[in-house]
Amino acid sequence: MIYNIFMRASTLSAFFGKRKLFFALIVLIFLVFCTFISTLQVSRGPVKLEGDSIAAVTDRDYFPLASQAIASSEDSIRMIIYNMNYYVSYPDSSVNLLIGALGDAAARGVDVRVIVDGNATEKPVLSILKESGVNIKFDSKDTTTHAKLIIIDSKIVIIGSTNWSYYSVEKNHEANVVINSPELAQQFEAYFNGIWMES
């Protein structure tokens, strides 16, 4: 009987000893993993696109990239946007500068066409864009146009969550990608043209 108790105690001790070792090993692996992750740095800032490429554009990186891409446009800009605002009291706000960049592109001969959601977009901004030579259309009344898409020169695509509003550009966490791909741009242009014809 004493022998049986001793054997059971030894087995339990070995079991719990192995469990402690196992858990200690898991904790050690977790700590090494966390240390490794903390050393990684996310690439931020302007992205130069050459050839077929794709890059993440998040938060405050959206404004410099979008404004540079629009300013560099040569032939065409196609845009679908859910919400676009102009802030009269803040003429130098990032959103106003983006809207100004669209007007500047139209003024230098770029064919700029924008489809907006009729319910979400403020009307004053549309007047400003029309006066600067940008072609505007509202989506179908039966459909909410929730996309945020820009196609530049039939090769650059910027797509993601960012609306052209103060909070989207200046405050929110937003996630987008910029893609240099004529093939993909053509697919999105076909999508744009379909909506343009319906509107």
C-alpha positions as CSV (number, residue, x, y, z in Angstrom):
1,M,0.0,0.0,0.0
2,I,2.8,2.4,0.9
3,Y,4.6,1.4,-2.3
4,N,1.4,2.2,-4.4
5,I,1.0,5.6,-2.7
6,F,4.7,6.4,-3.4
7,M,4.4,5.4,-7.0
8,R,1.3,7.5,-7.5
9,A,3.0,10.5,-5.9
10,S,6.1,10.0,-8.1
11,T,3.9,9.9,-11.2
12,L,2.0,13.0,-10.3
13,S,5.2,14.8,-9.5
14,A,6.7,13.9,-12.8
15,F,3.5,14.9,-14.6
16,F,3.3,18.3,-13.0
17,G,7.1,18.8,-13.4
18,K,6.7,18.2,-17.2
19,R,3.7,20.5,-17.3
20,K,5.7,23.3,-15.6
21,L,8.5,22.8,-18.0
22,F,6.1,22.9,-21.0
23,F,4.4,26.1,-19.8
24,A,7.7,27.7,-19.1
25,L,8.8,26.9,-22.7
26,I,5.5,28.3,-24.1
27,V,6.0,31.5,-22.1
28,L,9.6,31.8,-23.3
29,I,8.6,31.3,-26.9
30,F,5.9,34.0,-26.5
31,L,8.4,36.5,-25.0
32,V,10.9,35.9,-27.8
33,F,8.1,36.3,-30.4
34,C,6.9,39.6,-28.8
35,T,10.5,40.9,-28.7
36,F,10.9,40.0,-32.4
37,I,7.6,41.7,-33.4
38,S,8.6,44.9,-31.4
39,T,11.8,45.2,-33.5
40,L,9.9,45.2,-36.8
41,Q,9.2,48.7,-38.2
42,V,6.3,49.4,-40.5
43,S,7.4,51.2,-43.7
44,R,5.6,54.6,-43.8
45,G,5.8,57.7,-45.9
46,P,5.7,58.3,-49.6
47,V,5.7,55.3,-51.9
48,K,7.4,55.3,-55.3
49,L,5.7,53.0,-57.6
50,E,7.5,51.4,-60.5
51,G,6.3,48.6,-62.7
52,D,3.5,46.4,-61.3
53,S,3.6,47.1,-57.6
54,I,1.3,47.4,-54.6
55,A,1.8,49.3,-51.3
56,A,-0.2,49.9,-48.1
57,V,-1.4,53.4,-47.5
58,T,-2.7,54.0,-44.0
59,D,-3.9,57.0,-41.9
60,R,-1.9,60.2,-42.5
61,D,0.0,58.7,-45.4
62,Y,-3.1,58.9,-47.6
63,F,-3.0,62.7,-48.2
64,P,0.6,63.1,-49.5
65,L,0.3,60.1,-51.7
66,A,-3.1,60.9,-53.2
67,S,-2.2,64.6,-53.7
68,Q,1.1,63.7,-55.4
69,A,-0.6,61.1,-57.6
70,I,-3.3,63.6,-58.7
71,A,-0.7,66.3,-59.3
72,S,1.3,63.9,-61.5
73,S,-1.6,62.9,-63.6
74,E,-1.3,63.5,-67.3
75,D,-4.3,62.0,-69.1
76,S,-7.2,61.0,-66.9
77,I,-8.6,60.7,-63.4
78,R,-11.6,58.5,-62.6
79,M,-12.9,58.7,-59.1
80,I,-15.8,57.1,-57.2
81,I,-16.4,58.5,-53.7
82,Y,-19.0,58.1,-51.0
83,N,-18.4,61.3,-49.0
84,M,-16.6,64.4,-50.1
85,N,-16.7,67.7,-48.2
86,Y,-15.3,71.2,-48.7
87,Y,-14.5,73.3,-45.6
88,V,-15.0,77.0,-46.3
89,S,-13.6,78.0,-42.9
90,Y,-10.4,75.9,-43.4
91,P,-9.2,76.7,-47.0
92,D,-5.8,75.0,-46.4
93,S,-7.2,71.8,-45.0
94,S,-5.9,68.6,-46.5
95,V,-9.3,67.7,-48.0
96,N,-9.6,71.2,-49.6
97,L,-6.2,70.8,-51.1
98,L,-7.2,67.4,-52.6
99,I,-10.2,69.0,-54.1
100,G,-8.1,71.8,-55.4
101,A,-5.7,69.3,-56.9
102,L,-8.6,67.7,-58.9
103,G,-9.5,71.2,-60.2
104,D,-5.8,71.9,-61.1
105,A,-5.6,68.6,-63.0
106,A,-8.8,69.5,-65.0
107,A,-7.4,73.0,-65.7
108,R,-4.2,71.5,-67.3
109,G,-6.3,69.3,-69.6
110,V,-6.6,66.1,-67.6
111,D,-10.0,64.4,-68.1
112,V,-11.3,64.3,-64.6
113,R,-14.6,62.4,-63.9
114,V,-16.1,61.9,-60.4
115,I,-19.1,59.7,-59.4
116,V,-20.4,60.7,-56.0
117,D,-23.1,59.3,-53.7
118,G,-26.0,61.8,-54.0
119,N,-27.0,61.5,-50.4
120,A,-23.7,61.6,-48.6
121,T,-21.8,64.3,-50.5
122,E,-22.3,67.9,-49.7
123,K,-23.5,70.0,-52.7
124,P,-21.1,73.0,-52.3
125,V,-18.1,70.9,-53.1
126,L,-19.8,69.7,-56.3
127,S,-20.3,73.3,-57.5
128,I,-16.6,74.0,-56.8
129,L,-15.5,71.0,-58.8
130,K,-17.8,71.7,-61.7
131,E,-16.6,75.3,-61.9
132,S,-13.0,74.0,-62.1
133,G,-13.8,71.7,-65.0
134,V,-14.4,68.4,-63.2
135,N,-17.2,66.3,-64.7
136,I,-19.5,65.1,-61.9
137,K,-22.3,62.5,-61.8
138,F,-24.5,61.2,-59.0
139,D,-25.0,57.5,-58.5
140,S,-28.3,55.9,-59.2
141,K,-31.0,56.7,-56.7
142,D,-31.5,53.0,-56.1
143,T,-27.9,52.3,-55.1
144,T,-25.6,53.6,-52.4
145,T,-22.2,54.3,-53.9
146,H,-19.9,53.4,-51.0
147,A,-16.7,52.9,-52.9
148,K,-13.6,55.0,-52.4
149,L,-11.7,54.5,-55.7
150,I,-9.3,56.7,-57.7
151,I,-7.8,55.6,-61.1
152,I,-5.0,57.8,-62.5
153,D,-3.8,57.6,-66.1
154,S,-5.2,54.1,-66.5
155,K,-2.4,52.6,-64.5
156,I,-2.5,53.8,-60.8
157,V,-5.3,52.6,-58.5
158,I,-5.9,54.0,-55.0
159,I,-8.6,52.1,-53.2
160,G,-9.6,51.6,-49.6
161,S,-11.6,53.1,-46.8
162,T,-10.8,56.8,-47.0
163,N,-13.5,59.3,-47.8
164,W,-12.6,62.9,-48.6
165,S,-13.7,64.4,-45.3
166,Y,-11.8,66.0,-42.4
167,Y,-12.1,63.0,-40.1
168,S,-11.2,60.4,-42.7
169,V,-8.0,62.3,-43.9
170,E,-6.9,63.9,-40.6
171,K,-8.1,61.8,-37.7
172,N,-9.4,58.3,-38.5
173,H,-7.6,55.0,-38.8
174,E,-8.0,54.3,-42.5
175,A,-6.6,51.5,-44.7
176,N,-5.9,51.7,-48.4
177,V,-3.7,50.3,-51.1
178,V,-2.1,52.0,-54.0
179,I,-1.5,49.7,-57.0
180,N,0.5,50.3,-60.2
181,S,-1.0,47.9,-62.6
182,P,-2.5,48.9,-66.0
183,E,-4.4,45.6,-66.2
184,L,-6.1,46.1,-62.8
185,A,-6.7,49.8,-63.7
186,Q,-8.5,48.7,-66.9
187,Q,-10.8,46.5,-64.9
188,F,-11.6,49.2,-62.5
189,E,-12.1,51.7,-65.4
190,A,-14.6,49.3,-66.9
191,Y,-16.4,49.2,-63.5
192,F,-16.3,53.0,-63.4
193,N,-17.7,53.3,-66.9
194,G,-20.6,51.0,-66.1
195,I,-21.6,53.2,-63.2
196,W,-21.0,56.4,-65.2
197,M,-23.4,55.2,-67.9
198,E,-26.1,54.3,-65.4
199,S,-25.9,57.6,-63.6
